[in-house]
Amino acid sequence: MAKKETLDPETLALIQWCTEVEKYLVAGGATLAQAQEHIEEEVEWFTDQFYDGLTPEEAAKAALN
């Protein structure tokens, strides 16, 4: 049986934050697949936004502009 990897709280918070960003990207007109792909392609940028303290809504607005 495979060993389950445990993520640290900070990584879990980032994943949750990205999930929220995804919702705002979809509300802004992207499909779910497009939103997920964009976050994956720009993961470093989104990570910076997370650590800079942007809300998911603010990060999504910046990404859509």
C-alpha positions in Angstrom: 0.0 0.0 0.0 1.3 3.5 -0.9 2.2 5.9 1.9 0.1 9.0 2.0 1.9 12.2 1.7 1.0 14.8 4.3 1.0 18.4 3.1 2.0 21.2 5.5 -0.6 23.8 6.5 0.9 26.5 4.3 0.7 24.4 1.2 -2.9 23.4 2.0 -3.7 27.1 2.4 -2.2 27.9 -1.0 -4.2 25.1 -2.6 -7.4 26.3 -1.0 -6.6 29.9 -2.1 -6.1 28.7 -5.7 -9.4 26.8 -5.6 -11.0 30.1 -4.7 -9.2 32.0 -7.4 -10.5 29.3 -9.9 -14.1 30.2 -8.9 -13.5 33.8 -9.7 -11.8 33.0 -13.0 -14.9 31.0 -14.0 -17.2 33.8 -12.9 -15.1 36.1 -15.1 -15.8 33.9 -18.2 -13.3 31.1 -18.2 -14.3 27.5 -18.3 -13.2 25.4 -15.3 -10.6 23.7 -17.5 -9.2 27.0 -18.7 -9.0 28.4 -15.2 -7.2 25.3 -14.0 -4.8 25.3 -16.9 -4.0 29.0 -16.4 -3.3 28.6 -12.7 -1.0 25.6 -13.5 0.8 27.5 -16.2 1.2 30.6 -14.0 1.7 28.8 -10.7 4.7 31.0 -9.7 2.8 34.2 -10.3 -0.2 33.0 -8.4 2.0 31.8 -5.5 3.6 35.3 -5.4 0.1 36.8 -5.2 -0.8 34.5 -2.4 2.3 35.5 -0.4 1.7 39.2 -1.2 -1.6 38.9 0.6 -4.0 39.3 -2.3 -7.4 37.9 -1.9 -8.5 35.2 -4.4 -10.8 37.8 -6.0 -8.0 40.3 -6.4 -5.7 37.8 -7.9 -8.4 36.6 -10.4 -9.1 40.2 -11.4 -5.4 40.8 -12.0 -5.1 37.6 -14.0 -8.1 38.5 -16.2 -6.7 42.0 -17.0 
